[in-house]
C-alpha cells in the first residue's frame, strides 16, 4: 500500500504517523510495531517511537510505503 501524508505542522511523531495512516489501529500498537523492528525511515531501521518525521521523508515496512509532504 502506497500513500502520501501531508503534514499540518513542521513534523509528526513516527508512532502518530502510523496511526493516522491506518498502519496500526492505535498509538500503543504503533509503539510496539516500531519496537519490533518493522519500520524503516528513508531506508534505515528506526526503533525510536517518537522520531520526528519531516516533509520529504519516506516511511516503509512490509506492505506499506508512506511519502510525507509539507503543508
SVG drawing of the C-alpha trace seen along z (x, -y; Angstrom):
<svg xmlns="http://www.w3.org/2000/svg" viewBox="-8 -24 28 31">
<polyline fill="none" stroke="black" stroke-width="0.4" points="0.0,0.0 1.5,-3.4 0.1,-6.6 1.0,-10.2 0.6,-12.0 0.6,-15.9 1.9,-17.5 -0.1,-20.2 2.9,-21.4 6.7,-21.0 6.8,-17.3 4.9,-14.4 5.9,-11.6 6.5,-8.3 4.0,-6.4 1.3,-9.1 2.0,-8.8 1.5,-5.1 -1.8,-5.5 -3.1,-8.3 -2.3,-6.3 -4.1,-3.2 -1.0,-1.0 -1.8,-0.4 -5.1,-0.8 -3.7,-2.8 -0.7,-4.7 0.1,-1.9 0.1,0.7 2.3,-1.6 4.9,-1.8 5.1,2.0 5.2,2.3 8.2,-0.1 9.9,1.6 9.7,4.9 11.8,3.6 9.1,3.3 9.7,-0.3 12.3,-2.0 12.7,-5.7 14.5,-6.6 15.7,-3.1 17.2,-2.9 15.7,-0.7 14.0,-3.0 13.3,-2.0 12.6,-5.4 8.8,-5.6 8.7,-9.4 11.1,-10.0 10.2,-13.3 9.2,-12.8 9.6,-15.8 8.5,-16.6 10.4,-14.7 10.9,-11.6 9.6,-8.1 8.5,-5.6 8.3,-2.0 7.7,1.5 6.3,4.8 3.3,3.9 3.4,0.2 5.1,-3.0 4.3,-6.5 5.7,-9.6 5.5,-12.6 4.9,-16.0 4.8,-19.5 1.8,-21.8"/>
</svg>
